[in-house]
Amino acid sequence: MKSLIDDGVTAEDLGRVHLIGIGGVGMSGLARLLLTRGVPTSGSELREWPSLVGLRALGGVIHMAHVAENLRDVDTVVYSTAIPDDHLELVEARRLGLRILHRSEALAATMTGRRTIAVAGTHGKTTTTSMTTLILQHCGQDPSFCIGGESSEAGSNGHHGTGEYFVAEADESDRSFLRYRPHVSLVTNIDADHLNTYGDLDGLAEGFAEFCRQTTPDGFVVTCADDVRCRSLADQLRAEGRTVFTYGEAEDADLRIADVTSDSSGARYRAWLDGEPLGEITVPTPGHHMALNSAAAVLTALRLGLHATCVVEGLAAFPGVRRRFELKGTADGVRVYDEYAYHPTSMDAALRTLRGVADPGRLIVVFQPYRMYRTRDFQTEIAAALSLADEAVVMEVFGPGEVREPGEGGAALTRAVALDEDRKVFVPSWSDVPAEVARRARQGDVVVTMGAPPISLLGDELLAALSTRGADPGA
């Protein structure tokens, strides 16, 4: 796939940039990166996302409407896959003859002249990208970065650094990760997802292989030795003469980890690089999957030549990522977390971790499914993951532009959850969810909002409902 990097186009060459849907995590990260680079940037939105405050403070011009007039004095218009082809601002941009770029193309332009570390994978790429960025920062590298989620340090999903490295989350969902030319290509795992794009798992695996083949000749690939498809990918790439390093609990991993433990304070494990001990490594976020994500970041940093002591210290300071095991607050003895997971594998890992955090209290999950095709194709697996909770509150599917066929959606998913009828409920109206949760939750319980992006905004409403429920006999 053609990339602006190939033509030497830089962010400054884009002129005045306008982003359609600037408030989402991916677009806001790009906007923040452009603004910190000094590129005049505007954008349009329909809702007041938390990221917009920071973008305005950096000089971004935010239009709270989608109208043709937003494109006055604009040179380049950037859109994401979520924006339909007939969106009025895209139509106007074509009429005016403006440069129109997909988000990944604009991001590729910001990578020109840097050594890019592109992090891909079905699960864990946001966390792994964040960990890698923090480690490089701790070791004095000052990398540029663009992440599909925010570190718990406010507003840190995009930055123009002075160092040679550029760390980026690479999205496989629409093949846009093929526009990058990484120095390091990192693949955390390969699991069934986005089959509407790739057709089947073999097609998806080949997509990741093609991504890794974009790696520059002097660079390398990092992937997980514990993942069957990643092992096959590593063998395939090595047979093609490419440099590949692996991590995981497998005996033959270049960075081997063992004795993984996890509790509410985080995950810990022992590690060896090429057979030489690195000692104990700690990441302050719980979960076995977090240990593997951190191992990917550690191996990448070590193969770049950073000192092991600095790398391990940097990881130990990791503040977490918003919407990944994020504690929103506590009200009336109930802790409320937010978690991005919507794919069943990620949901399973997150809910198993949260069950341990909730013990001896109960775990209540409030889930908003993301995309109709995914909810339909993975209904059995999603329902099985939700059944790990003590109670489940299921909302309607969030799928902008999609059509819900009869027998599909949140109601069907709720019926498939293997919990007693009084322990699961379908609540299609957003405004009814806080009261439902307040009715069900008891002191000592953990509530987690999980799934599609909008649900991250629900946590504060749940806390408010819990704090004002008064002498509820069920509390």
Secondary structure, DSSP 8 states (H G I E B T S, - for coil): ---GGGGT--GGGG-SEEEETTTSHHHHHHHHHHHHTT--EEEE-SS--THHHHHHHTT-EEESS--GGGGTT-SEEEE-TTS-TT-HHHHHHHHHT-EEEEHHHHHHHHHTTSEEEEEE-SSSHHHHHHHHHHHHHHTT---EEE-SS-BSSTTTTEE--SSSEEEEE---TTSGGGG---SEEEE----S--HHHHSSHHHHHHHHHHHHTTS-TT-EEEEETTSHHHHHHHHHHHHTT--EEEEESSTT-SEEEEEEEEETTEEEEEEEETTEEEEEEEESS-SHHHHHHHHHHHHHHHHTT--HHHHHHHHHT---BTTBSEEEEEETTEEEEEE---SHHHHHHHHHHHHHHHTTS-EEEEEE-B-HHHHHHTHHHHHHHHTTSSEEEE---B-TT----TT-SHHHHHHHS-S-GGGEEE---GGGHHHHHHHH--TT-EEEEEESGGGGGSHHHHHHHHHT--S-TT-
